[in-house]
Amino acid sequence: MTDRAALRHLCLLRTSAIGDVTHVVPLVHRLRAHFPEASLTWIVGKLEQRLVGDLPGVEFVVFDKARGWAGMRAVRKALAARRFDALLHMQVALRSNLLSTAVHADRRIGYDRERSRDLHGWFVHERIPARRGEHVLDAIGSFAEPLGVPRGPVHWDIPVPDEARDWAREQIPITAPTLVVSPSSSHALRNWRAERYAAVIDHAAARGLRVLLTGGPSASERAMADAILAAARTRPVDLTGRDTLKRALALFARADMVLTPDSGPMHMANAVGTPVIGLHAASNPARSGPYSDRRWCVDRYDDAARHFLHKPARDLRWGTKIERPGVMDLIGVSDVIERMEALMKHLGIGR
């Protein structure tokens, strides 16, 4: 058991992506509860800081990856005079491994050998326990174990400002059951077809659900939204490009359900307790699906493994992604409607 008094300055390194940063939040709460006197510094991405940067009791050092080496130098300058008792190095990409050299720490804790890559082992001195079959959130949570922090309840409590709550209330002002559709992932090959989203949206509208379409301001997300709107017979409320990360969090909290592929919004919705109809073929929902409740996910990961890799999912290395053209076509409209209907029955909504 690590002496609590011996750990006064802790540094976390996890810069991206939105979903993975969301997974770090329960670890932050556990560390703050176990080491109440310790300072906690988190090196985080510029975009991701907009979601978690107001967590209480945490100092954030922002890494702007768009600036390349200049972004790394800025982090190095910010930490030049600092020394930490421990670094929790929770990202294995080469850029993050190089970024970790900006942190001067007595202990450098990283991933086990099976989950390491890009020379990760060169940048750490200790490793988390090697476990196969863990959800990403549990793997991140295990970084507390070398510090003597036991596993405990998982909770998020990401602050949501009043402005975001007010905006979400304007978008969902009534008690009619609401489905939020967030159709785009940052990985294009995880995206479902626009016309299939449109068919599900039409079904939801016919069953009495108010449907909101959301997404970021990028050209690809605007194009996806436009394709869905063109294919749908009904007219969902189009909020694409109008929200912020905090507004999206508030919106998901007011919704009855969220439909999305494996994406940051999936994990944001889960963090505020809203059931998620997750679309999984390119990725394994047991590893990267909504942490709290995966009953409503459509899981075609094993079908994808057999079709594209010619072996069952159980024979793949844990964490294997099957991001191949056409993989999401393994998910049919009827598959999603069946899960939606089951969730509606569970919630007691819809006509």
SULUR-V894240 format. One record per run of one state. SS is the DSSP state (H for helix, E for strand, C for the rest). FROM is the first residue (numbers start at 1). LEN is the number of residues. If there is no record, write none. Layout:
BEGIN
ss={SS & SS}
from={FROM & FROM}
len={LEN & LEN}
END
This chain:
BEGIN
ss={C & H & C & E & C & H & C & E & H & C & E & C & H & C & H & C & E & C & H & C & E & C & H & C & E & C & H & C & H & C & E & C & H & C & H & C & E & C & H & C & E & C & H & C & E & C & H & C & E & C & H & C & E & C & H & C & H & C & H & C & H & C}
from={1 & 4 & 7 & 9 & 14 & 18 & 35 & 39 & 46 & 53 & 59 & 64 & 65 & 68 & 69 & 80 & 84 & 90 & 94 & 103 & 105 & 111 & 120 & 124 & 126 & 128 & 136 & 148 & 162 & 172 & 178 & 183 & 188 & 191 & 194 & 207 & 210 & 215 & 219 & 232 & 237 & 239 & 245 & 255 & 257 & 262 & 264 & 272 & 275 & 281 & 285 & 289 & 298 & 300 & 301 & 310 & 313 & 316 & 327 & 331 & 333 & 348}
len={3 & 3 & 2 & 5 & 4 & 17 & 4 & 7 & 7 & 6 & 5 & 1 & 3 & 1 & 11 & 4 & 6 & 4 & 9 & 2 & 6 & 9 & 4 & 2 & 2 & 8 & 12 & 14 & 10 & 6 & 5 & 5 & 3 & 3 & 13 & 3 & 5 & 4 & 13 & 5 & 2 & 6 & 10 & 2 & 5 & 2 & 8 & 3 & 6 & 4 & 4 & 9 & 2 & 1 & 9 & 3 & 3 & 11 & 4 & 2 & 15 & 4}
END
